[in-house]
Amino acid sequence: MSKPVAPDSEFTIRELSQEFDVTPRTLRFYEQKGMIHPVRRGASRVYSAIDHARIELILRGKRVGFALDEIKEILDLEPIYRGGRERIEPAIERFEARIKVLKQQREDVDHAIAELQAGLDWMRDRLADRVPTEEVRRRARAFEALAAARLDPWSSLNAE
């Protein structure tokens, strides 16, 4: 997350590229899609604080899996609001569906972290020549079988 900027701030394409770690081409693409609206001063693009905030929201939306069209729709909530019920209800449904997907992804990540932690505990116990605790063995049975299958060829190399 970037630091807040003053409402009257202006930025060059190079400054925003560096701050958000994106290429100038990416910023021009967002402009082409109508997601940001820099003003032209000669051949240069000048980005406002609003563009800065929109870029941050675009990148955050991408990180959580939104498509650019969905992000644009979120950024353009004003037109959705003016569109009335026929535009708001589908937007609500899409937001709810995305929230459901993100919650499932969070649950999947939590489970993956737990499995990786169990595998890490198992490996640390093995390195310390300790027998893993029953809890570690219970959580890492699948990992232990996979590791044993992978380590068997290595241990036969050491025996020669």
N, C-alpha and C positions, 0 to 999 in steps of 0.2 A: 504494500500500500504506500502510495506516495504522500508527501506532505501537502497540507492544504496550501492553496495559492490565493493571492489577493484577486478580487473580482476583476480588476483592471489589468492583470498580468497578460503579457504577450510572450510568445515562444516561437522560436524558429523550428524548422523541421529537424535540424540537427539536435537541438536541445531535447525535443521530445523523443527522438529516436534513442538518444543516450539514456534519458531518464527511464523510459519504459522498456529498454532493451529490445527494440523492434527496428526494422529497417525503414528507411525513408519510403521505400516502395510500399511497405505495409500501410503507412500513413496515407499515402496517395490512394491506395486501394480503398481504405475506409472513407476517404473523401469521395471517391468515385461512386461508392455504394450509398452516399448521402448520410453517412453516420457522423461525420464531422464536417465543419464548414469554415475552413480558414479563409481569410481575405487575402487578396492578391495586392502586393505592393511591388509593382514592376514585375520581375520574373520570380520574386520570392513569395512564399506562402507565410502568412503570419497567423499563428494559432492563438485563440483566446483561452481564458480560464475555463470557459464552458467546454471548448474542445478538449482541454486537458482533462476535465472531469469525465467527459464522454469516453475518451481513450481509456482511462482507468476502468470505467464500467465495461467497455468492450472486452478488455483483456480479462477482467474478472469473470465475465460471462463465458468467455471461451474456456477458462480454466475449469469451470464447473459443467461444461458440456453443452452449452447453448450453441445453436447454429447462428451464423451472422444475421440471417433474416429475423430470427427470434430476438436477438440482441437489439437489432434496429427497431423492432416493434416495441421493445421495452423502453428504448431511448425516446421513442416517439409516442409516449403515453398520452400526451396532449391530444393528438388526433384520435386516439382510441376513445378518450373521454368524450370528445365532441361527436363521435360516431354513434353514441347511444348504446342501448342494450345489445343490438345485433353485433357490435364490435367488442363490447366489454365481456360478454358471456364467453365467447370463444377464447379470449385472452385469459380469462380466469381459468378455464379448463386447461389451457396449455401450461399456465403457471403451476396449477395443482399437479398436473402430470409430471412436470419437471421436478417439483419438490419430492414427489413420490420416488422418482428415479434416483435423485440425489440422496435421499434417506437410505435407499437400498444400497447405493454405492458406498455410503458411509459405513453401513453394517458390514458389507463385504470387505472393506478396507480394515475395519476393526478385527474381523475374523482372520484376515491375512496377517495382520500384525501379530495376533495371538499365536498363530501357527509358526510364524517366523521366530518369534520369541522362544517358543518351545524348542524349535530346532537349534537356536542359538544356545539355549541352556543345555541341551543335549550335547552339543559340540564342546562347550566349555567343561562340562563334567567329564567328557572323554579325554580332553586335553589334560585335565587335572588328575587323570587316572582314578576318578571316582565313579561309582555306580550311580546313574541318575536316580533321583527320588521317584517314588511311585507316581506322584503327580506329574512330573516331567515325562515319565514313560507313558502315562495315560494320554497326555496331550500330544505326544510326539510319535506315536506308534507308526503312523504312515510315513513320517519323516525318517524314522529309524530304519524302516524297511528299504526305503529309497536310498538312504545313505549307505546301508550295508551292501546293497546291490552295486552301487557306484564304487565303494571302497574295496570290494573283494578283488577286482583286477589289480588295484594298487598294492594290496597286501601280498598278492602272489608275486609281484615284481620284487618286493623287498625280500621275499623268502629265497629268491634265486641267488 
